[in-house]
């Protein structure tokens, strides 16, 4: 079967205002996707009180989103290649916006959990399309690196700003606005994208179709792993429930590989893993992602449970972290003019790990300036550089018709790494807290061990950097 890009080459290489409409749409889309992973956390006590959700069921307000998001990412990436990046982007954003409205108006725990699950589905369709829009709008080179840097900064800022936005909305309006805020944002981007974005897809000979068996197995595998990981904190790694789900996930993913090897139109062409930058960058992304998703979680707990900050104060204290991520992501393209991408990724990893190890020295009587600001700026600045370069490497060296696939892969790697990391580091923190007894010192000791574990994860991911090409490949001459 033959295939070729359906988009006009000149459209991919334009650099004017219309191209940056694509950046705007992609960034806002990714912002709300990442925002909704973190923004809900500070609103959970109010949600529990408002809807009468039991303590054991409250976790599903978070997990329903993360699990469906992780489970459908690959399907979303492949759909954008086959059915058009603009069309799939609009579909995903429409589902996400409608689910946000449903969740904001929820009158029962079941209605809210269902809305969060549908939000996760919309996010999984939307998120790969946001990155694919950039990689098909900008050719490989400085322009693409700059666009991805902006996308990384805005998306990461969404996760970092979640605490502040959630705290302000919950304290001054209602927990419902944590979800309803997505509705006007979504409608604005839908209108702008429908008017200004240009469609781009892979032209396939014959009927366009998705690899349904592959999609089912990928979703079952990723979803089971995510669900199993989420159960380890409450039931333990050795529990029958957690082990059964993890085993199901592994078996389903193994079957997925077999199906993809024989499928005529695979959901994930296994050949993309022969591109060294793709396979290695995804491994690095998954391992380092174990640290990145957890850092905001444990910082928020430390500030509220130990330092006794309010939700809004906690969000304000995270502003320097957010700014550091945004600034470093924007600086990444400029730095690559002087040093190679692999060297920059290495330096970023050293800075990030050092910041995490520094943060692990936290004390129960810590202060913002001494305990939070210094290490926070270090690991946040490094994380912005790392995630930008990881995305650049992971989307380099593949044909345009597989852009959605690699975008889905890098998002899946980061999300699954984050889910695993949060469970592992939470277990580590809980075991250290239990050994330390009770009180603020014990809590602080647990959080400190989590940051030390995050630093170890970053160091482990850095061991793979030597396998990357020295810098992302430049586009071949026309």
N, C-alpha and C positions, 0 to 999 in steps of 0.2 A: 504494500500500500504506500502511496506517495502522499506527501503533504508539503505545504509551503505556507509561509505567513500570508495572511489575507490583508494585513494592514499596509498602508502605503508607506514606503520607506521614508519619504520626505516628512511624513507626519511623525515618524518616530524620532527624527533628528531635529525637529524644530526647537528653537530655544526661546521663543517669545512669550508673550503673556498667556497665550492659550496653553502652552506646556505647563505653566505654573498653576493654571486652573486644575490640571491633573494632580499636581503636587498638593494643592489645597484639599481637593476631594479625598485623595489617598490619606493624607495626614489626619483630617478630621475623622474619617472612617476608622483608622487605626486608633486614634485617641479614644473614641467612645468604646471600642472593643476592649482596650487595656484598662480604661477607667472603670469599667463595670466589673472587672476582676477584684479591684481593691476598694472601690467607693462604698460598697455595701457593708464593709466590715464595721465601720463606726456606727452604722445605723441599726445593727442587729438588736441591741437591747430595746430600742424603740419599736422595731418590727415585732419582736417577741411580745411586748406588752400590748401593742395595737391589735394584733391578730390572735393573741392567745396561743402562740406556738410553744410546744413543749421543748425543754432543753435538748432532748435527744433528737428532735426533728429540725432544730434551728440550723444545723450545719448544712441542710439540703438547700437552704436559700443560696448558699455559696456553691456547694458541690454540683447542684443541678446545672449551673452555668458552665463550670470548668469542665465537667465530664463530657457534656455534649459538644462543647467547643473543641476539646482535644479529639474527640471521636470522629468528627466530621470534617476536620481540616483538610485532609488529603482529597476527599471528595470535592470540597469547595475549590481547591486548587485545580483539579482536573477539569471541573465544569467550566471554569473561566477560560481554559484553553479551547474547549470544544464549542461552547455556546456564546463566547464573546465576553471580553473582560468588562466592558461597560454594562452589558445586560446582566451579568452575574453580580457585579458590584451593586447595581440598583436593586436587584432582587434581594441580595443579602441585607442591604441597608433597609429596605422596606420591611423585611421580616423582623429585623432587630428593632426598628422603630415601633412597629405595631405591638411587638411583645413588651416593649418598655411601657407603652400606654396601658396594656393589659395588666402588667405587674403593678404599675402605679395606682391602678383602680381596684386592685385585688381586695376581696372581702373575706377570704378564707386562706388558711395556710396552703391547701392544695392548689388553689388558683394562683397564688404567688409562686409556688415551686414550679408549676407547669409553665408559667410565663418566663421564669428564669431559664428553664430548659430550652424553650423556643428561642429565647435571646441567645443562648449558646449556639444553637443551630444557625441563626442568622449571622452571628459573629464568625462562625467557621466558614460560611459561604463568603462573607465580606472580607475577612482579613487577608487571605491569599490574594484576592483581587486587588487590594490596595497596593501591595508590593509589585504585583505583575503590571499594573498600570504604569508604574514608574519605570520598570525594566523594559517595557515595550515603547515607552514614550522617549526615553533617553538612551542613546547607544552607549556601549561600554566606554568608560573614560571618566574624565573629571566631572562632567555634567551629571552622569548617573551617580557617582559617589556623593556629590553635593545633594542631589535629590534624596538619596537613601539616608544621608546624614540628617536631613530635615525630618524625614519620616521617622527615623529612630528617635530623634530628640522629642518630637511631639508625642509619639506613642509611649515612650518611656516616661515622659512627663505626665501622661495620663495616669499611669500607675502610681507615680510618686505623688501627684496632686490629689489622688483619690481620698486620702485621709482628710485633707483640708476641705475639699469640696463637699464630701459627705458630712463632715462635722458642721459646716456652715449651714447646709441645707437642712440637716436634721434639727439643729438647735434653733434656727430662726424661722423655718417653714414647717416641714414635716418630713418624715422618712420617705413618704411617697414621692417627694421631689428628687430623691436620689435616682429614681427611675424615670420620672416624668421629664427631667431635664434633657433626656435624650431625644424627646419628641421634636421640639423646635430645631435642635441641631440637625437631626436626621432629615427633616423636611427641607431645610435650607440646602443641604448637600445634595439631596435627591433632585431638587429643581436645578441647581447649578450644574450637576453632572449630566442631567438629561439634555441640557441646552448646549453645553460646551465640550463635553468629552466626546472623542471620536471612537467608534467601535473598532475593536482589534480582536481577531480570533485566528485559530489555525484552520485552514481549509482542508477538510478531509474528503477523500474520494468516497462516494457513497453516503450512506446515512450516518449522521453524527449520533453516537450513543456512548453512554457511560458503561464502564465495566462494573456491572451490578454485583456479581459475586465478589470481586475485589473490594468494592465499596462496603459490602456487608461485613466481610472479614476484617477489613481495616477498622471500621467503626466498632465492631464487636471487640477486637483486640485492644485498641486504644482505650475504648470506654471501660472494658473490664480491668485493664491495668490501672486506669485512673480511679475507678471505683474501689478496687482492691487496696490501692495505696491510701485512699481516704479512710479506709476502715482500720488501718494499722494503728492509728493514734488511739482509738478507743478500745480496740479488741486485741492489739498486739500483733507483731509480725508472725508469731507462731500459731495464731488462731485458725481454725478450720475455715472460717468465712474469708479471711484475708488471703490465705494460701490458695483456697479454691478459686477465687476470683483472679489472682495473679497467674495461676496455672492456666486457667481458661484464656487469659489474655495472651500468654506466651504461645499456647497451642494455636489460637486463632491467627496470630501474626505469622507463625511458621506456615500455616496453611495459606495465608495471604501471599507469601513469597512464592510458594509453589504455583498458585493460581496465576500470579503475575508473570511467571516465567513462561507459561503456556498460552496466555491470553493473546488474541489477535490485536486487541486494542486495550492494553493494560491501563489500569488506573494510575499506576506509577511505573513507567518503563524502567526496569532495573538497570538499563544501560546508563542512566544518569549517575549511578554510583561509581561508574568507571571514570568519571571526571573527578580527579583528585581533589580539587578545591571544594566540590560539592560534598563528597563523602566525609572528608576530614573536617570541614567547617561545621557540618551538622553534628558530628561527634563532639566537637569543642563546644558548640552551642548548647547541646543537651547537658553536658557535665557542668559547665559554668552556670547554666540556667538554674541548677539546683541551688545556687547561692543567690542569684538576682531576685527571684520571686520571693524568697524568704526574708530578705533584708528589711523591707518595709513593714512586714508583719511583726517581726521581733522588735524593731525600733518603736513601733506604735505601742506594743505591749509594755516595753520598758518605760516609756515616757508616761503612760497612763497608770500602770500598776505600781511602779516604783517611784518615779518622780512626781506622780499625782497631777500630771497635766490634764486639762480638759480636752475634749475632742478637737475643739477649735485651736487650742494652744498646741496640741500635737501636730495638727496640720500646718500651722505657722512655723513650727520648729523644723518641718521637713522642706520648707521652701528653699533653703540653701542647697539641699541635696538635689532638688529638682533643677535648680538653675545650673548646678555643676554638670548634671547629665546633659542638659540642653547645650551648654557652651562647649563641652568636650565633643559632642556629636557634630556640632557645626565646625569645630576646628579640625576634625579628622581629615576632610578633603585637602585642606591647606598643608597639614603635616605630611601627607603622602607625597607632596611635591618634593620634599627633602629626604625622606626616608621611605623604604619600601613598606608595603602593607604588612608583611610578616613581621618586620622589625617593630612596627607600630603596635601590632597586636601583642607582641611580647612585652613591650614597655607598659602597655595598658594593663596587662595581666599582673605584672609585678606591682604596679601602683594599686590595683584593686585588692590583691591579696594582702598587701601591706596595710591597707585601710581596714580590712576585716580583722586582721590580727591585732591591730591597734585598738579597734572597737572592743575586742574581747577582753581588754583590760578594764572595762567599765566597772564602776563601784555603785553601791546603793545610794551614796550621798553625792552622786555626780552632779555636775552643772552643765548647762547648755554649752558654754564656751569651751570648757575643758574636756568634757566627756563626749559631746555629740558633734560639735562643729568640725574639729580637726579631722578625726577619722571619717566622718561622714562626707566631707568634701573629697577626701582621698579616694574612697571606694566608689563614690558616685561619679567623679570625673573619670576614673578608670573604666567604670562600667559603660559609660556613654561611648567611649572610644572602642571598647571591646565589642559591644553589640553592633555598632556601625560597621566595623571591619568584618565581623562574622557574617553579616547579611551580604556585604559586598562579595566576599569569597564564595558564599553559598549560592549566589546567583550568577556566577561568572563562568563562562566557557560552555554554556548549553545553548541549543538552538532556541529561537523565539517561540516555536510551537510547544516547548516544554517549560516555558517561563512560569506558568501557573503551578506546574508540578513542583519545581524547586522552591517556589514561594511557599507552597503548602508544607513542604518538608521542613523548611527552616522554622516556620511557625509551630509546627507539630513538635519539633525537637525542643524548642524553647519552652513550650507549654508542658510537655511531658516531663522535661527536666525539672521545671518549677514544681509540678505536683509531687514528684518523687522527693525533691529536696525539702519541701515544706514538711512532709511526713517524717523523713529521716531526721531533720534538724529539730523538729518538735519532739520526737522521741528522745533525742539526745539531750535536749533542754529539760524535759520532764525527768529523765533519770538522774541528771545532775542536781536538779532541784530537790528531788526526793532524798538524795544522799546528804544534801546540805541542811535538811531539817525544814523549819518553817521561818516565815518572816521575809523581809525585803532582801536580806543578804542571800537567802536561798534562791529567791526568784532571780536576782541579778546574776548569780552564779550560773543558773540555767540558761539565761539569755546570752551570757558571755560564751558559754560552750557552743551555742548555736553559731555565733559569729566566728568562732575559731574553726568550726566545721565548715562554714562557708569559705573561709580562706583556704582550707585544705582542698575543697572542690575546685576552686579557681587554679590552684597550683597543679592539680592533676590534669585539668584541661589544657594547661600550658605545655604539658609534655608532648602534646600532639601537634603543636605549632610547627615543629621541624618538618612535618610531613606535608605542609602546605607549600604551594609554589611561592617563590620569593615575593611576588606581587601579583594582584589580579591581572589577567591577560588583557592587553590592549586590543581593541577591535582590529581585524585584518583590514588592509587597505581595500577600498572599493575597486 
